[in-house]
Amino acid sequence: MKHLLYLLLILATLLYIHKAEAEEYMVMQYNENVRIVLSKEKCPTKGFRAVAQRIDKQILRACWSPNGNLINIQWEGGDFSEFPVDRFYPAEVK
């Protein structure tokens, strides 16, 4: 039950928090050169838009969706990744 409440709190943060003056994202620092950013913008296929951003400004687009305690990311080109929800933290862009 404790895990379910924790998951619901995180999902609420991911999906429903919105400020008029700032756009919010969830971010995970994958390694020293790459971060993964989740948005609340709908993907054309399924889920929401995501992107992997490299330090050299290269990007890889994706769609993400929650899957229990995991975030499932479907990358362009067919690969997929799963990461624990708690590895992502909120970030604002003004």
C-alpha positions in Angstrom: 0.0 0.0 0.0 2.9 2.4 0.8 4.4 1.8 -2.6 1.1 2.4 -4.3 0.7 5.8 -2.5 4.2 6.7 -3.4 3.6 5.8 -7.1 0.4 7.8 -7.2 2.2 10.8 -5.7 4.9 10.6 -8.4 2.4 10.1 -11.2 0.4 13.1 -10.0 3.6 15.2 -10.1 4.4 13.9 -13.6 1.0 14.4 -15.1 -1.0 17.1 -13.3 1.3 19.8 -11.9 1.2 22.8 -14.1 2.3 26.4 -13.5 1.3 29.2 -15.9 4.7 30.9 -15.9 6.8 27.8 -16.2 6.8 24.5 -17.9 7.7 21.5 -15.8 9.6 18.4 -16.8 10.9 15.3 -15.1 14.6 14.7 -15.6 17.1 11.9 -15.0 20.8 12.3 -15.3 21.6 9.1 -17.2 25.4 9.6 -17.1 27.8 12.5 -17.2 27.0 13.3 -20.9 23.3 12.4 -21.2 20.1 13.3 -19.4 16.6 12.1 -20.1 13.7 14.6 -20.0 10.1 13.6 -19.7 7.3 16.1 -20.7 3.6 16.1 -20.2 3.0 16.7 -23.9 1.1 13.9 -25.6 3.0 11.7 -28.1 1.4 11.2 -31.5 1.3 7.4 -30.9 1.1 6.5 -27.2 2.1 8.2 -24.0 4.0 11.4 -23.6 7.0 13.0 -25.3 10.5 12.4 -24.0 14.0 13.1 -25.2 17.5 12.1 -24.4 19.8 15.1 -24.5 23.6 14.8 -25.0 26.1 17.3 -23.8 27.0 18.0 -27.5 23.3 19.0 -28.1 22.4 15.9 -30.0 18.9 14.5 -29.1 17.0 11.3 -29.4 13.2 11.6 -29.3 11.0 9.1 -27.6 7.6 8.5 -26.1 7.2 7.5 -22.4 4.5 5.9 -20.3 4.2 4.8 -16.7 4.4 1.0 -16.1 4.0 0.3 -12.4 7.1 1.5 -10.6 8.9 2.0 -13.9 8.9 4.5 -16.7 8.8 2.8 -20.1 10.5 4.8 -22.8 10.1 3.8 -26.5 12.9 5.4 -28.5 12.9 6.4 -32.1 14.2 3.5 -34.2 12.5 0.8 -32.0 14.7 0.4 -28.9 13.1 0.8 -25.5 14.3 1.4 -21.9 12.8 1.1 -18.4 13.9 3.2 -15.4 12.5 3.3 -11.9 10.2 6.3 -11.4 12.2 7.5 -8.4 15.3 8.2 -10.6 13.5 11.2 -12.1 13.2 14.6 -10.4 11.2 17.7 -11.3 12.8 20.6 -13.3 11.3 23.8 -14.5 12.0 25.8 -17.6 11.0 29.5 -17.5 
